[in-house]
Structures are given as C-alpha cells and as structure tokens.
C-alpha cells in the first residue's frame, strides 16, 4: 500500500470503473487523490478525494500494476477499477 500511496497521493488521476458484463459504463473522471486508507473493517481500500468523498475498492480484488496505472478486478461484482496517473504539461 505504501507504493500505491507514493504513486497516487497528490497526483491527478483518471478513474474508470468498467462492468465486465458490458452494461452501463460510468464515464472516466479526473480527480486528485488526497489519501488512501483501508476501511475500518479492512474489506475495502478507500481512495479519498477530499475529507468525505472516497471510492472504495474491495481488498479481495485481483490487482495489476503497470507504469502509472493500477487496476483492481472485483470478481464478485464484475467491476474493474482503474486509476491512471495523468501527466500534467
């Protein structure tokens, strides 16, 4: 989790949530990650965008990482959460 914090906290990211079934897709959004913490019962990892708003990703998800991108596939819900670091010019 420390590497994840180093890579994304304070960085602008594009967040995409996709449905493996091909249903309705949420639009990609650009956010700034303020902090990353596990939830109180340690079932999800919370990506906070401010002091109240966060996206919770199940810790049971299969995670893949590449340069500037982190993805978690939740087989229970069929959702894939992708965080991609945005380069600012």
N, C-alpha and C positions, 0 to 999 in steps of 0.2 A: 504494500500500500504506500510505502514511502516514495517509491519510484513514481507511482501514479500521482501523488501529491506534487512532487518536484516538477513533473511534466505539465500538469494542467492547472494548478492553483495560480491565479493571477493571469492566466493566459486566455485570450479569446478562442473559443471553440465553436465548431459546428456540431450540433447534436441531431442525430437522426434515429428515429425509432421505426423499425420496419416489422411488418407482420409476415411471417413465413407462409401463411396461407394465401397471401396476395389480396387480402381485404383492404379496407380503407387504410390509407397511409397518412401519418402525420407529416406536416411539412418540416423540412430541415430548419432549425432555428439557430441563431448565433447568440451565444451567451458568454459571460465571463464567470469562471468557476471561482468562488470565494473560498470554499473549504470543502474537504472530503472527510466524512466520518461514518463509521458503522452506526446503524440504528441501535436503540437501547437493547433489543433482544438479539442482536447480531445475526439477523436474517437477511438484511439488505445493506448496501453501501449507498450512502446519501451524498449526492453532489449538490452542494448549496450554491445558489446564485446570489443570495443576499441572506439576511439573518433568519428569514422564514421560509423562503421558497427553495425547494430542492426536488431532484429527481432521484428516486430510489431504485437501485438495480439489485436484483436478488444475488446474494453471495453464492448461491448454488449454480449460477450461470457458468457456462463454458467460456473462458476468456481467451482472446487472441490479441496480440500486440504487434505493431509494426512502428516504423519511424513516424512519430507524431499522431498515431491513431490507436485507439483502444476500443475493442468491441466485446460485448458480452451477449451470449446467446442463451436465453432462458427457454429450455425445452418444455417446461410446464405451461407457459403462456404462449409460446411460439413467437415471442418478440425478440428482436435483436436491437441492442442499444449500441450506437456508435458515437464516439467522441473523437473528433478530428481537430487537431490544433490548426488554427488559421494563421497564416503568415501575414503580418502587417507590413506594408511597404511605406 
